[in-house]
Amino acid sequence: MNLPRRPSVVSESLAQLGSAGLFLFGILAAIPRSLRHFQETVRQVWFVGAMSLVIVMTCGLFVGMVLSLQLYYTLSIFGGTAALGTVVALSLFRELGPVVTALLFAGRAGTSVTAEIGLMRATDQLSAMEMMAVDPMAYVVAPRFIAGILAMPLLVCVFNALGILGAHLVGVSWLGLDNGTFWGNMTASVDVWKDVVNGVVKSTVFGAVIALIATFQGYTTPPTSEGVAYATTRTVVSSSIVVLALDFVMTAFLM
């Protein structure tokens, strides 16, 4: 007796990728209809953005402090401690700010969005919306997708600001670096378009990707408690891998 062969991991991954692409087109088509639910979009921006501020600010402060401490002793070997502010700022604006914030955003907001939509699927709320002629894509998915795109650049700006503050506390207040040297070299070396704007572009793309993965995993999850649990796990794992891969690709093109 020949048993049916299970699809391979590669074919399953390609099928998931194709489904996610079709899901993205569905979201883009639903965005004009979602404008009628503007208050829901504002609520989601508050939920995924403002409610993530505590972890983003805390991690940004400590990342800046650790970065400053490590770089100070490394630069002191070559007599280049005056460049501490420049190196910290460029590291945060170009790489650490967008990437670390995206990973935090996926772990905090992405899993919440997946679990919320997944519970809606498990309790038949999405089916009830369809029966009442309410489009779930326009009312549930699109506002969360838009919120992810809007919230990520703002969170990255907060992360960078707290990171530079932490670097200043360690470099100037603790290690005794001259305050004017710290800020002067930073402002002279950081270019707004080349460094800051590139980081904002990265963060916007990361926000869109994480929001897409979170909403897709929640919307397509099996309607069981186990399915919701697996969906939240897949959101974190997939978002982390895609963010790091996209960071390399975008850095190669933007540089």
PAPA-245136 format. One record per residue (C-alpha): x, y, z; residue in three letters. Coordinates in nm, 4 decimals, always signed. Layout:
# PAPA-245136
R         xx         yy         zz    aa
R          X          Y          Z   ALA
...
***
This chain:
# PAPA-245136
R         xx         yy         zz    aa
R    +0.0000    +0.0000    +0.0000   MET
R    +0.1467    +0.3303    -0.1055   ASN
R    +0.0960    +0.6074    +0.1468   LEU
R    +0.0525    +0.9632    +0.0172   PRO
R    +0.3769    +1.1579    +0.0285   ARG
R    +0.3855    +1.4684    +0.2433   ARG
R    +0.4926    +1.7872    +0.0673   PRO
R    +0.8544    +1.8813    +0.1263   SER
R    +0.9648    +2.1713    +0.3410   VAL
R    +1.0703    +2.3645    +0.0305   VAL
R    +0.7330    +2.3261    -0.1390   SER
R    +0.5523    +2.4233    +0.1816   GLU
R    +0.7735    +2.7311    +0.2184   SER
R    +0.7115    +2.8333    -0.1419   LEU
R    +0.3375    +2.7835    -0.0966   ALA
R    +0.3473    +3.0018    +0.2168   GLN
R    +0.5454    +3.2660    +0.0298   LEU
R    +0.2950    +3.2689    -0.2546   GLY
R    +0.0020    +3.2890    -0.0140   SER
R    +0.1684    +3.5789    +0.1681   ALA
R    +0.2152    +3.7601    -0.1640   GLY
R    -0.1517    +3.7198    -0.2524   LEU
R    -0.2400    +3.8292    +0.1009   PHE
R    -0.0334    +4.1455    +0.0526   LEU
R    -0.2229    +4.2294    -0.2663   PHE
R    -0.5461    +4.1784    -0.0722   GLY
R    -0.4306    +4.4229    +0.1952   ILE
R    -0.3301    +4.6853    -0.0598   LEU
R    -0.6678    +4.6526    -0.2297   ALA
R    -0.8455    +4.6881    +0.1063   ALA
R    -0.6565    +5.0018    +0.2187   ILE
R    -0.8927    +5.2480    +0.0389   PRO
R    -1.1907    +5.0772    +0.2053   ARG
R    -1.0158    +5.0852    +0.5420   SER
R    -1.0153    +5.4670    +0.5378   LEU
R    -1.3742    +5.4482    +0.6611   ARG
R    -1.2358    +5.2907    +0.9789   HIS
R    -0.9912    +5.5700    +1.0605   PHE
R    -1.0488    +5.5443    +1.4354   GLN
R    -0.9517    +5.1769    +1.4266   GLU
R    -0.6271    +5.2671    +1.2509   THR
R    -0.5500    +5.5309    +1.5164   VAL
R    -0.6227    +5.2772    +1.7898   ARG
R    -0.3849    +5.0294    +1.6316   GLN
R    -0.1098    +5.2913    +1.6000   VAL
R    -0.1494    +5.3530    +1.9739   TRP
R    -0.1502    +4.9798    +2.0459   PHE
R    +0.1552    +4.8790    +1.8418   VAL
R    +0.3441    +5.2085    +1.8750   GLY
R    +0.2815    +5.3857    +2.2032   ALA
R    +0.2479    +5.0614    +2.3985   MET
R    +0.5928    +4.9563    +2.2722   SER
R    +0.7653    +5.2746    +2.3894   LEU
R    +0.8750    +5.1421    +2.7286   VAL
R    +1.0710    +4.8452    +2.5958   ILE
R    +1.2115    +5.0467    +2.3046   VAL
R    +1.3274    +5.3334    +2.5267   MET
R    +1.4779    +5.1019    +2.7882   THR
R    +1.6639    +4.8891    +2.5347   CYS
R    +1.7774    +5.1964    +2.3399   GLY
R    +1.9296    +5.3522    +2.6515   LEU
R    +2.1210    +5.0413    +2.7507   PHE
R    +2.2322    +4.9636    +2.3951   VAL
R    +2.3792    +5.3128    +2.3709   GLY
R    +2.5524    +5.2763    +2.7074   MET
R    +2.7047    +4.9383    +2.6225   VAL
R    +2.8044    +5.0558    +2.2747   LEU
R    +2.9767    +5.3628    +2.4168   SER
R    +3.1600    +5.1617    +2.6823   LEU
R    +3.2871    +4.9022    +2.4349   GLN
R    +3.3842    +5.1510    +2.1658   LEU
R    +3.5639    +5.3836    +2.4082   TYR
R    +3.8124    +5.1171    +2.5120   TYR
R    +3.8511    +4.9967    +2.1541   THR
R    +3.9110    +5.3480    +2.0192   LEU
R    +4.1520    +5.4291    +2.3044   SER
R    +4.3907    +5.1652    +2.1669   ILE
R    +4.4297    +5.3758    +1.8516   PHE
R    +4.4029    +5.7136    +2.0256   GLY
R    +4.0683    +5.7862    +1.8609   GLY
R    +3.8356    +5.8380    +2.1570   THR
R    +3.7352    +6.1767    +2.0134   ALA
R    +3.5417    +5.9880    +1.7448   ALA
R    +3.3231    +5.8096    +2.0008   LEU
R    +3.0133    +6.0205    +1.9318   GLY
R    +3.0499    +5.9786    +1.5565   THR
R    +3.0885    +5.5997    +1.5685   VAL
R    +2.7967    +5.5558    +1.8086   VAL
R    +2.5672    +5.7799    +1.6042   ALA
R    +2.6518    +5.6117    +1.2729   LEU
R    +2.6086    +5.2653    +1.4240   SER
R    +2.2685    +5.3562    +1.5619   LEU
R    +2.1354    +5.5469    +1.2609   PHE
R    +2.2525    +5.2997    +0.9979   ARG
R    +2.2170    +4.9566    +1.1587   GLU
R    +2.1449    +4.9059    +1.5263   LEU
R    +1.8489    +5.1425    +1.5496   GLY
R    +1.6353    +4.9938    +1.2693   PRO
R    +1.7379    +4.6299    +1.3268   VAL
R    +1.7109    +4.6103    +1.7055   VAL
R    +1.3872    +4.8093    +1.7081   THR
R    +1.2431    +4.5788    +1.4416   ALA
R    +1.3297    +4.2710    +1.6484   LEU
R    +1.1729    +4.4282    +1.9584   LEU
R    +0.8698    +4.5332    +1.7546   PHE
R    +0.8251    +4.1798    +1.6213   ALA
R    +0.8506    +4.0300    +1.9684   GLY
R    +0.6126    +4.2712    +2.1346   ARG
R    +0.3662    +4.4087    +1.8770   ALA
R    +0.3887    +4.1391    +1.6087   GLY
R    +0.2981    +3.8564    +1.8418   THR
R    +0.0113    +4.0589    +1.9902   SER
R    -0.1363    +4.1264    +1.6457   VAL
R    -0.1031    +3.7606    +1.5470   THR
R    -0.2630    +3.6373    +1.8679   ALA
R    -0.5477    +3.8896    +1.8432   GLU
R    -0.6366    +3.8032    +1.4832   ILE
R    -0.5834    +3.4347    +1.5497   GLY
R    -0.8286    +3.4438    +1.8386   LEU
R    -1.0762    +3.6217    +1.6131   MET
R    -1.0369    +3.3332    +1.3682   ARG
R    -1.0677    +3.0700    +1.6421   ALA
R    -1.3845    +3.2266    +1.7870   THR
R    -1.5459    +3.2803    +1.4437   ASP
R    -1.5473    +3.6595    +1.4778   GLN
R    -1.4040    +3.7000    +1.1285   LEU
R    -1.6752    +3.4767    +0.9836   SER
R    -1.9372    +3.6767    +1.1730   ALA
R    -1.8034    +3.9982    +1.0195   MET
R    -1.8363    +3.8508    +0.6722   GLU
R    -2.1959    +3.7476    +0.7466   MET
R    -2.2714    +4.1077    +0.8540   MET
R    -2.1180    +4.2434    +0.5295   ALA
R    -1.8114    +4.3820    +0.7120   VAL
R    -1.4880    +4.3208    +0.5237   ASP
R    -1.2315    +4.1725    +0.7703   PRO
R    -0.9455    +4.2768    +0.5440   MET
R    -1.0547    +4.6412    +0.5579   ALA
R    -1.1599    +4.6502    +0.9237   TYR
R    -0.9110    +4.4136    +1.0920   VAL
R    -0.6056    +4.3562    +0.8725   VAL
R    -0.5442    +4.6830    +0.6848   ALA
R    -0.5499    +4.9117    +0.9955   PRO
R    -0.2908    +4.6915    +1.1651   ARG
R    -0.0766    +4.6868    +0.8523   PHE
R    -0.0878    +5.0662    +0.8245   ILE
R    -0.0144    +5.1016    +1.1956   ALA
R    +0.2999    +4.8912    +1.1629   GLY
R    +0.4293    +5.1082    +0.8795   ILE
R    +0.3595    +5.4316    +1.0689   LEU
R    +0.4830    +5.3198    +1.4106   ALA
R    +0.8184    +5.1669    +1.3195   MET
R    +1.0000    +5.4846    +1.1989   PRO
R    +0.8805    +5.6734    +1.5062   LEU
R    +0.9992    +5.3972    +1.7384   LEU
R    +1.3373    +5.3919    +1.5624   VAL
R    +1.3753    +5.7672    +1.6180   CYS
R    +1.3038    +5.7193    +1.9878   VAL
R    +1.5482    +5.4276    +2.0060   PHE
R    +1.8240    +5.6315    +1.8403   ASN
R    +1.7645    +5.9318    +2.0661   ALA
R    +1.7832    +5.7198    +2.3817   LEU
R    +2.0857    +5.5352    +2.2456   GLY
R    +2.2763    +5.8600    +2.1912   ILE
R    +2.1705    +5.9770    +2.5378   LEU
R    +2.3045    +5.6558    +2.6899   GLY
R    +2.6305    +5.6943    +2.4973   ALA
R    +2.6610    +6.0529    +2.6233   HIS
R    +2.6039    +5.9454    +2.9836   LEU
R    +2.8795    +5.6850    +2.9652   VAL
R    +3.1264    +5.8669    +2.7397   GLY
R    +3.1010    +6.2184    +2.8829   VAL
R    +2.9638    +6.1842    +3.2368   SER
R    +3.1445    +5.8642    +3.3304   TRP
R    +3.4573    +5.8271    +3.1170   LEU
R    +3.5357    +6.1987    +3.1008   GLY
R    +3.5212    +6.2640    +2.7250   LEU
R    +3.4874    +6.6322    +2.6385   ASP
R    +3.1237    +6.7267    +2.5805   ASN
R    +3.2000    +6.9603    +2.2898   GLY
R    +3.4132    +6.6975    +2.1206   THR
R    +3.1403    +6.4368    +2.1569   PHE
R    +2.8665    +6.6489    +1.9989   TRP
R    +3.0876    +6.8419    +1.7551   GLY
R    +3.2352    +6.5369    +1.5830   ASN
R    +2.8924    +6.3728    +1.5712   MET
R    +2.7160    +6.6653    +1.4060   THR
R    +3.0043    +6.7169    +1.1624   ALA
R    +3.0148    +6.3548    +1.0457   SER
R    +2.6509    +6.2426    +1.0371   VAL
R    +2.4755    +6.3192    +0.7102   ASP
R    +2.0982    +6.3537    +0.7248   VAL
R    +2.0216    +6.2013    +0.3841   TRP
R    +2.2908    +5.9356    +0.3773   LYS
R    +2.2605    +5.8150    +0.7354   ASP
R    +1.9360    +5.9244    +0.9012   VAL
R    +1.7035    +5.8941    +0.6014   VAL
R    +1.8456    +5.5544    +0.5060   ASN
R    +1.7675    +5.4317    +0.8556   GLY
R    +1.4131    +5.5652    +0.8282   VAL
R    +1.3684    +5.3889    +0.4932   VAL
R    +1.4903    +5.0642    +0.6462   LYS
R    +1.2571    +5.0979    +0.9438   SER
R    +0.9573    +5.1638    +0.7194   THR
R    +1.0265    +4.8497    +0.5167   VAL
R    +1.0816    +4.6469    +0.8341   PHE
R    +0.7531    +4.7736    +0.9770   GLY
R    +0.5652    +4.6733    +0.6615   ALA
R    +0.7235    +4.3272    +0.6562   VAL
R    +0.6584    +4.2570    +1.0238   ILE
R    +0.2989    +4.3799    +0.9967   ALA
R    +0.2452    +4.1611    +0.6888   LEU
R    +0.3852    +3.8518    +0.8586   ILE
R    +0.1904    +3.9124    +1.1813   ALA
R    -0.1434    +3.9692    +1.0094   THR
R    -0.0903    +3.6812    +0.7645   PHE
R    -0.0026    +3.4329    +1.0374   GLN
R    -0.3009    +3.5382    +1.2475   GLY
R    -0.5482    +3.5448    +0.9581   TYR
R    -0.4507    +3.2023    +0.8212   THR
R    -0.3927    +3.0187    +1.1487   THR
R    -0.5957    +2.7037    +1.2214   PRO
R    -0.8894    +2.7942    +1.4508   PRO
R    -0.7491    +2.6204    +1.7582   THR
R    -0.5535    +2.7306    +2.0630   SER
R    -0.2571    +2.5252    +1.9451   GLU
R    -0.2754    +2.6881    +1.6030   GLY
R    -0.2677    +3.0367    +1.7567   VAL
R    +0.0338    +2.9408    +1.9695   ALA
R    +0.2233    +2.8124    +1.6652   TYR
R    +0.1263    +3.1228    +1.4665   ALA
R    +0.2746    +3.3601    +1.7258   THR
R    +0.5961    +3.1571    +1.7296   THR
R    +0.6185    +3.1624    +1.3506   ARG
R    +0.5669    +3.5389    +1.3547   THR
R    +0.8723    +3.5994    +1.5733   VAL
R    +1.0949    +3.3493    +1.3909   VAL
R    +0.9947    +3.4554    +1.0398   SER
R    +1.0118    +3.8277    +1.1199   SER
R    +1.3589    +3.7980    +1.2725   SER
R    +1.4984    +3.6051    +0.9756   ILE
R    +1.3388    +3.8309    +0.7149   VAL
R    +1.4492    +4.1511    +0.8934   VAL
R    +1.8131    +4.0405    +0.9111   LEU
R    +1.8112    +3.9219    +0.5494   ALA
R    +1.6475    +4.2425    +0.4264   LEU
R    +1.8945    +4.4479    +0.6292   ASP
R    +2.1833    +4.2962    +0.4365   PHE
R    +2.0132    +4.3451    +0.0992   VAL
R    +1.9076    +4.7034    +0.1689   MET
R    +2.2492    +4.7948    +0.3105   THR
R    +2.4147    +4.6628    -0.0045   ALA
R    +2.1882    +4.8747    -0.2241   PHE
R    +2.1761    +5.1895    -0.0084   LEU
R    +2.5514    +5.2023    +0.0466   MET
***
